[in-house]
Amino acid sequence: MSQEYAVIGKSVPRKDGWDKVTGKAKYTGDLKFPNMLVGKILTSPHAHARILSIDTSEAEKLPGVKAVITHEDVPSLKYGISPARWDENIFCIDKVRFVGDKVAAVAALDEETVYKALKLIKVEYETLPAVFDPFEAMREDAPLVQEEYPRNINTEIHQNFGDVDKAMAEAYYVRTDRFKGQRTYQSPIEPHSAISIWDKDKLTIYSSTQSPHYFQYYIAREFGLPMGNVRVLKTHIGGGFGGKLEPTGLEFAGAVLSKLTGRPVRMFYDREDMFAHNRGRHAQFMELTTGVDKDGKILAVHANFVMDGGAYTSLGVASAYYAGALLTIPYEFDNYKFDMYRVNTNLPACGAQRGHGHPQPRFAFESHLDNIAKELGIDPVEIRLRNARKSNTTTPNEFKVETCALTEALEKARDLSGWREKKGKLPSGRGIGIGVGSFVSGAGYPIYRTDLPQASAVIKVNEDGSEATLYSGSVDIGQGSDTVLCQMAAEAMGYVYEKMRIVSADTELAPHDFGAYASRQTLMSGAAVKQAGEEIKTQLLAIAAPALGVRAEELDCREGIIFVKANPEINRTFGEAAREFFVKKGPLVGRGVYHVPKLGGKFKGAAVGTSPAYSFAAQVAEVEIDEETGEVKIAEVWDVHDCGKVINPALLHAQVHGAFYMGMGESVWEQVLFDAKGKIINANLAEYRLPTALDMPRLHSDLVDTVEPNGPWGVKEVGEGATTPVMGCISNAITDAIGVRIDSLPLSYEKVWRASKERKRNTSGE
Amino acid sequence: MYLPDFEYYQPNSLAEACRLMAKFGPRARILAGGTDLLHKMKHGQLEPEVIVSLNGLERLREITYQKGVGVVIGARATHNDIAGSALLQEKYRSVCEAAHHMANNQIRNVGTLGGNIVNAVPSADLPPILIALGASVKLAGSQGRRVLPLEEFFTGVHSSVIEPDEILTEVIIPDQPSTGSTYIRFGLRRSGALAVVGAAVAVTMEGETCREARIALGAAAPVPMRARQAEAVLKNQVITPDLLEEAGVCAARECSPRSSIRGSEEYRRDLVRVLTRRALQKAIKEGHV
């Protein structure tokens, strides 16, 4: 009993590990219900067109087809995930706004019939001029994607903190750089799917979702049902990364089809549908101006951004705010100005993707800071150390940062990577770069305005004390939250991880939680779980005390043994005491709830970026460039994270690996491409090139210790923050290798080839 | 994303397969590995009424050495069959390597040599090395059989000299004096990426002198192409680094790549230069065919 904790801090096996590796795990699309139909959505082939007529009669006649629906069969109430901008309909009514917009849906006996029926729906369109570039979309004469947004400006932000103009005027060096990001897509391995069962007044939906709660809320609203009449739950999820946070046509259309046919309906996206539905990363156009003093200390920053939002709002209002809000976190400066236009275009809607709005601006800023360091002759690590945030500080946009070990992380990454021996000394074609990142550990405010708590949890101990079940609305989408929360529950109860069961992500069986987004669950769901566990323990010690002849305060419980703290030899088992509790008092239940304390300032948009705690990361990458072909090999990476107390090291490092992998793909390989008519030309995994296992470098994931007072046991997030430093880090390493900066993502082989060639031409011309 | 309806035949003899193809003509398609055919059918690019599967013809999967003929590879040999063939490992390791580095393992398990050729896409990985090695293809039809150099097989993107009733049955690599050969592909990730450019070479060295060089390029023109001007640069010359670069420059000049989402024309042309030079270097240095 020498260790401080018995269950947390250990790499226990995942709760779902066995089922997943043996293929036993069932995902939504694997589920079968008696009489279940299959359904699919017909989408628009045009980027912008008026719908003149829809004729479903031929499709309805096809044997096996049970229902065909259009906008006439569904509520016309607009929905969205951002309450400020509900702008989507279940099916388009007057016009379609991108290639892939939803027009109709079919339910039939089998998939083959569904595909055939979709082809038989005749839609007459009148094509309209379309706009695909956000700058063109802002012109007065541009076609309007949504009538309610003049000049297609969906979200406009102007924030100003401190006195940027004065600080710039006083700066020793002021630099402006411009960078471009690209559209990327989350590409979860599991395609979206939803099974809707409308039975009398009850609608049950199994969905591949990151948040049963938001689905329940918006689905109930759309159909005018009390929330209690809508049950949303999930099975295993094959990844979300932000793309499964908002309900889709699969849930809405599936519900209507189920109601019409009286049968369960399984709706699904195939890979192409997923790309068209999108909600992936916005392409951002980023102009950064920074003033520094002689030593490279940042005095003021102006971020002037435009983002291509696609046809609808999705989570884009938050994406737009996050883009600028989080720029203030890793480095300390007092003066900050942020301007942003999120613009609608006739392309698929963008939303939240791992790191939500922040990774591209972080890429821009890390690249920009290296440019400044180079100009001033300061080492890139050194300039970051000089500006790194410290604990117990507040950002200019009023985010309180209680723990921050960025300095220690930078020093550790520098030392582990051999930075001093390598920087400026690597042979031709090799380069080393550094980037930092940070992220919220849960958003300070939910997506829609409500006074609901962020998280709640119930633990019920079995009648004979042999097992306990945690009920939590949290959502395990593959990141391992079921495992981590069971560890936390067992720790708080003084129980054993292996005897913990969990019922999660079911709006009927589990208590409220907002779900898996904004890296919130370890801290927020965990706080509720800890409280529930402690309530179990308190009740148990009280019932156990008399038999041991002591007062409850003299007892503790650990790994299923209740013992006298002063004399551990005097003890009894958790199970025995739990049984006694049940016999005398009924079910042994613990409850927990977590509210975020009031956070943030009072200015417009002050809520976005608030969080109880922030993670920090420093990352060094070494790359090898084939300068003749532009081929980029990411050779080795050192990532050092400040993510507070670690509950499960194996899962934590897996998050770092996965986040790096994702960031690496966005850095060099991934981009959604369109033809001149707005149709995606690489909506598949052959031409949308996610890196493969063979492209992964050797990655060292390391930690610096902090204990965050606002998190249970001191936890902070890791899942999204670990993506944020990657693009800047790789950009800086490639720049170091080829001697020239590429200002647009992805840093593709061809761009590297072109840049290397131009540099050589310029050098030989001198 | 769903296969259209079709009639399916799996004949037990080549003669029967040819008869079926003659009967159905352009309405029928041959199925071997299906990695191209089924993909196109699922995406509505092809809607054959009849599928004639070669999967009943086991002998078409054999890889053998026939004296006086050369190495004969059955058209149904999968990429992994080729990559793992002891005979090819010994005689033409470059062909094994070309097969091993294409696509990904799942596709290499089912995709076939015949399909890789008949599909006639510029980026196919096996035609360049086979052309560099002077390979021929045998076509069986209802009217009989014919053998022609692989180099003369292709006529354009997705088109070749094969007649609707013909089936490609084997590829023959003749015995040859080559002392070194190799194929280098450039893809945009390490696995599962089509070649942006591929360069295959076979050289016959006599000491430091190159007696003969054959260079075949993939994804550098509408069809796999010989870089004959580059070959001429090398013939009967003492090899120097500058000469290899000159051959690369020459190949880049004579090829005619197109721009696509995988690379611009300009980029591909420069890759041809680099890959041709590197392939020559490798084939000369490593000295195995």
Interface residues (C-beta under 8 A of the other chain):
Chain A: E111 E112 Y115 K116 D270 E272 E628 T629 G630 E631 W669 L673 I681 N682 L685 A686 E687 R689 P691 T692 A693 L694 D695 S748 Y749 E750 W753 R754 K757
Chain B: M1 Y2 N104 F186 L188 R189 R190 S191 G192 A193 L194 I261 R262 G263 S264 Y267 D270 L271 V274 L275
